[in-house]
Amino acid sequence: MKIIGISGTNSSDSPTEKLVNFMAQHFASQVEFEVIELKGLPMFNESNDLSNQEPLKSLVAKIEAADGVVIATSEHNRSIPSALNSFLEWMSFTVHPFDEKPVMVVGTSVTRQGSASAQLHLRQVLDAPGVNALVLPGNEFLLGQATEAFDENGAIKEANTVDFLESCFANFLRFIKAADSLQIPDEVRFEPGDYQVKTKGHNGDLPMVVSFSENRIEDIKVDTSGETEGIADTVFERLPQEIIAGQTLNVDAVSGASVTSYGLIDGVAQAVKLAGVDPNILKKRPKPSKSQDLSPLEYETDVVVVGGGGAGLAAASRVLQAGKSTIVLEKFPALGGNTVRAGGPMNAADPDWQKQFAALPGEASVLKEMLDYDLAKIDPEYQADFKALQGQIKDYLAGKADYLFDSILWHRIQTYLGGKRVDLNGNEIHGDYDLVKVLTDHALESVKWLADLGVEFDESQVTMPVGAKWRRGHKPMESQGFAFIKTLKKFIEEHEAGQILTETPVKRFLLDEQGQICGVVALNAANRQVIVKAKAVILASGGFGANTKMVQKYNTYWSQVDDDIATSNSPAITGDGIKLGQSVGAALVGMGFTQMMPVSDPKTGELFSGLQVPPANYVMVNQQGKRFVDEYEGRDVLTKAAFDNGGLFYLIADDEIKKTAYNTTQASLDAQVEAGTLFRADTLADLAKQIKVDPQTFEETIAKYNSYVDAGVDPEFGKEVFDLKVVKPPFYATPRKPAIHHTMGGLKINTKAQVINEAGQVIPNLYAAGEVAGGIHAGNRLGGNSLTDIFTYGRIAAKTALEKM
Ligand SMILES: Cc1cc2nc3c(=O)[nH]c(=O)nc-3n(C[C@H](O)[C@H](O)[C@H](O)COP(=O)(O)OP(=O)(O)OC[C@H]3O[C@@H](n4cnc5c(N)ncnc54)[C@H](O)[C@@H]3O)c2cc1C
């Protein structure tokens, strides 16, 4: 069951907010409880309707999808706070998400007097036409003297008060069930036939055909070709089936694929209307029924893996290769986490393969810089490798130097130098030598391991994702990170000893009598506890890039992380594994350093919208139409430069550059041009007008850039590696802005992927791999190094767990 908790105030750390947060934590084992905040919402304004725009749009969707809503209010002049009042005005103006929604009212007051008047006021508002909520009668929970009511962990101190809250909440859950069963379906009569409709999916149009008999929706056929493989698959498998089985449009969006989910529901609603029935009748019908059995489910396995992204599936596959059993618990309906979103290139030095590619202009000078580099600036543990690398570079430059150079040492030193940073407090960080050595030594082995399992790599090209600093990316033939997830999933499913349970977020560890980890406890979509006993637990739950609060809490690197910053991450990536590790005393490392992706979609944080091309082909212009940075720089330099230039900037491409873009179809580009999220013009002057920069300045910028490509030298910003010029129409401008992309910090691990506690000791039976672990990438992760990390340390975690059994 899904509950939304709303703290009816916009002030931080208020007792009202504490009460909702306490409820979210306290009832987490019974329901999925999400807290939403009113902070930062626009004040209600009748003449400027924003209810269908962000951030209100997402809140409407969340309330509509919830089974019930808890609203906490404080009291101001015997009525509710103005922030809550304004919010409820939005929610009853042109949208009505509270219509027949079960709501529980709770209140806090700093005095003994309580918040009875405000709660009564809130009930009246909720009951008013336009809002029309179903308010839980009685069960008035008021927390008086609320500033003293919580302990330092945010828990309510008084046991009696907690008991009363529990009993009110239990009544609320009963009320929700009763309200659900009272929804009497209206009679409907469709005009039978097949109706063709088109709505918006995630990547563009989502066409579908919905078939009706007189009384039923009989079939929903969706053309899924435009949507991202892997992420949206669950939507197409699940929603049509639920809609048809329940003859209802009151179905939950699939977490992580909400845009596609709402697109599909909207499409069916359109078809229902064409078939002569009011879709609201189907939207008000009860949700498809779920099993009422709430007894725990118990499993036993050798290794339980928390998280079904790349690291988790690699670890599970490695366990199966050794003939042992494994269960993967995945929080979301679809596997893949951030891995499925990845562009695909995975770094590994493979000089024999790279030799066949010609060197690009500028690459030799990057290598020469290493010969002139001051050895004193290299940390002692890396110096021997650095000197050996200098020897390799000298040998290479002594020849024709016309092919692409690479070596494990070059990869290692670039990972180290690329990650070495100083934070705002003057603290220096660089990658742990042992962890970086293992990563770079075993990188190619990971590529080969994946290839053996069936991932097909495109050996005809060596790629370099943004911020990678060198061309050593092995890119799968199939689209994006899905290529890895699909292969590993198939491998696990083919083994009887392997099991994958989706929609089963892990909540805590199972501890034995000695307090040692012996499994995990999760909660599945049917609200049943899932208890998995295991000899080892591998945490592979990813980082915390989708948890802005957590990024802000630990941040020591960026001068500011805005509340409304976008992220390129899956919404599942909220730092769960890090918190689980902390619950058993794990040490954390490098948490203050997060990576922004400079070239993200300004609104959605997405990476692969517009024309995303290799940095040798980037031309970045600011809102004045001028270049402002060496486009070949690392991600944090690009991000800082973007922030200094107002955040928003444009990637310029021409028809030839377009051919080097990642994962782009003509149809999706056309759809973006039509939607106004990508600009296209036959002349540079026209393009300049579209992006609102001075045409003359813009034309001069591009002419200068083209002359630098010809000369192989950029006197303005020092770009050293170029490929194509901007010459052939049509020209494109892709708007970009930095978004949270990667969290380098995480659980402290050793080279065997064992988790280390605050005292520097190994925590028995606990392993971590992938973005949940810290220490490798330090202050900045090179593009393409994460996939190498997750598949290398995922395998290592499994290997160690098996050895220790
Ligand atoms: C848009 C994008 C593009 C990228 N491109 C590249 C690239 O081209 N090359 C590269 O090297 N790197 C790339 N990266 C980085 C890389 O994809 C990630 O760092 C990497 O995939 C992380 O893998 P992981 O297995 O550690 O975590 P994830 O793949 O994120 O998987 C973690 C999984 O754990 C699940 N989970 C979370 N909490 C729980 C819980 N409590 N219980 C159960 N399950 C849980 C999540 O739902 C998720 O499925 C990219 C990242 C993004 C966001």
The ligand as an SDF file (V2000), in Angstrom:
LIG
                    3D

 53 58  0  0  0  0  0  0  0  0999 V2000
   22.5790    8.3820  -17.5990 C   0  0  0  0  0  0  0  0  0  0  0  0
   23.8420    7.6860  -17.1630 C   0  0  0  0  0  0  0  0  0  0  0  0
   24.7910    7.3170  -18.1050 C   0  0  0  0  0  0  0  0  0  0  0  0
   25.9720    6.6850  -17.7140 C   0  0  0  0  0  0  0  0  0  0  0  0
   26.8660    6.2760  -18.6610 N   0  0  0  0  0  0  0  0  0  0  0  0
   27.9750    5.5930  -18.2920 C   0  0  0  0  0  0  0  0  0  0  0  0
   28.8860    5.0670  -19.2610 C   0  0  0  0  0  0  0  0  0  0  0  0
   28.6540    5.1880  -20.4610 O   0  0  0  0  0  0  0  0  0  0  0  0
   29.9990    4.4110  -18.8080 N   0  0  0  0  0  0  0  0  0  0  0  0
   30.2510    4.2420  -17.4780 C   0  0  0  0  0  0  0  0  0  0  0  0
   31.2630    3.6560  -17.1310 O   0  0  0  0  0  0  0  0  0  0  0  0
   29.3750    4.6880  -16.5470 N   0  0  0  0  0  0  0  0  0  0  0  0
   28.2500    5.3430  -16.9110 C   0  0  0  0  0  0  0  0  0  0  0  0
   27.3780    5.7860  -15.9580 N   0  0  0  0  0  0  0  0  0  0  0  0
   27.5880    5.4310  -14.5590 C   0  0  0  0  0  0  0  0  0  0  0  0
   27.1640    4.0030  -14.3280 C   0  0  0  0  0  0  0  0  0  0  0  0
   26.0700    3.7040  -15.1510 O   0  0  0  0  0  0  0  0  0  0  0  0
   26.7880    3.7430  -12.8770 C   0  0  0  0  0  0  0  0  0  0  0  0
   27.7240    4.2860  -12.0080 O   0  0  0  0  0  0  0  0  0  0  0  0
   26.7160    2.2400  -12.6540 C   0  0  0  0  0  0  0  0  0  0  0  0
   25.8410    1.6740  -13.6000 O   0  0  0  0  0  0  0  0  0  0  0  0
   26.2840    1.8930  -11.2510 C   0  0  0  0  0  0  0  0  0  0  0  0
   26.0980    0.5120  -11.2060 O   0  0  0  0  0  0  0  0  0  0  0  0
   25.6540   -0.2220   -9.8710 P   0  0  0  0  0  0  0  0  0  0  0  0
   25.4390   -1.6330  -10.2060 O   0  0  0  0  0  0  0  0  0  0  0  0
   26.5910    0.1290   -8.7860 O   0  0  0  0  0  0  0  0  0  0  0  0
   24.2830    0.4800   -9.5010 O   0  0  0  0  0  0  0  0  0  0  0  0
   22.9410    0.5560  -10.3610 P   0  0  0  0  0  0  0  0  0  0  0  0
   23.1190    0.0870  -11.7370 O   0  0  0  0  0  0  0  0  0  0  0  0
   22.4220    1.9160  -10.1590 O   0  0  0  0  0  0  0  0  0  0  0  0
   22.0320   -0.5110   -9.6530 O   0  0  0  0  0  0  0  0  0  0  0  0
   21.6140   -0.4090   -8.3230 C   0  0  0  0  0  0  0  0  0  0  0  0
   20.3400   -1.1800   -8.1850 C   0  0  0  0  0  0  0  0  0  0  0  0
   20.0260   -1.3220   -6.8000 O   0  0  0  0  0  0  0  0  0  0  0  0
   18.6350   -1.1480   -6.6230 C   0  0  0  0  0  0  0  0  0  0  0  0
   18.3860   -0.7680   -5.2260 N   0  0  0  0  0  0  0  0  0  0  0  0
   18.5830    0.4190   -4.6170 C   0  0  0  0  0  0  0  0  0  0  0  0
   18.2240    0.3490   -3.3270 N   0  0  0  0  0  0  0  0  0  0  0  0
   17.7950   -0.9240   -3.1100 C   0  0  0  0  0  0  0  0  0  0  0  0
   17.2610   -1.6090   -1.9850 C   0  0  0  0  0  0  0  0  0  0  0  0
   17.0790   -1.0110   -0.8060 N   0  0  0  0  0  0  0  0  0  0  0  0
   16.9150   -2.9140   -2.1290 N   0  0  0  0  0  0  0  0  0  0  0  0
   17.0490   -3.5400   -3.3270 C   0  0  0  0  0  0  0  0  0  0  0  0
   17.5190   -2.9290   -4.4290 N   0  0  0  0  0  0  0  0  0  0  0  0
   17.8990   -1.6410   -4.3160 C   0  0  0  0  0  0  0  0  0  0  0  0
   18.2850   -0.0820   -7.6370 C   0  0  0  0  0  0  0  0  0  0  0  0
   16.9120   -0.0860   -7.9340 O   0  0  0  0  0  0  0  0  0  0  0  0
   19.1540   -0.4770   -8.8200 C   0  0  0  0  0  0  0  0  0  0  0  0
   18.5010   -1.3570   -9.6910 O   0  0  0  0  0  0  0  0  0  0  0  0
   26.1980    6.4260  -16.3440 C   0  0  0  0  0  0  0  0  0  0  0  0
   25.2410    6.7900  -15.3920 C   0  0  0  0  0  0  0  0  0  0  0  0
   24.0620    7.4010  -15.7850 C   0  0  0  0  0  0  0  0  0  0  0  0
   23.0470    7.7750  -14.7440 C   0  0  0  0  0  0  0  0  0  0  0  0
  1  2  1  0
  2  3  1  0
  2 52  2  0
  3  4  2  0
  4  5  1  0
  4 50  1  0
  5  6  2  0
  6  7  1  0
  6 13  1  0
  7  8  2  0
  7  9  1  0
  9 10  1  0
 10 11  2  0
 10 12  1  0
 12 13  2  0
 13 14  1  0
 14 15  1  0
 14 50  1  0
 15 16  1  0
 16 17  1  0
 16 18  1  0
 18 19  1  0
 18 20  1  0
 20 21  1  0
 20 22  1  0
 22 23  1  0
 23 24  1  0
 24 25  2  0
 24 26  1  0
 24 27  1  0
 27 28  1  0
 28 29  2  0
 28 30  1  0
 28 31  1  0
 31 32  1  0
 32 33  1  0
 33 34  1  0
 33 48  1  0
 34 35  1  0
 35 36  1  0
 35 46  1  0
 36 37  1  0
 36 45  1  0
 37 38  2  0
 38 39  1  0
 39 40  1  0
 39 45  2  0
 40 41  1  0
 40 42  2  0
 42 43  1  0
 43 44  2  0
 44 45  1  0
 46 47  1  0
 46 48  1  0
 48 49  1  0
 50 51  2  0
 51 52  1  0
 52 53  1  0
M  END
$$$$
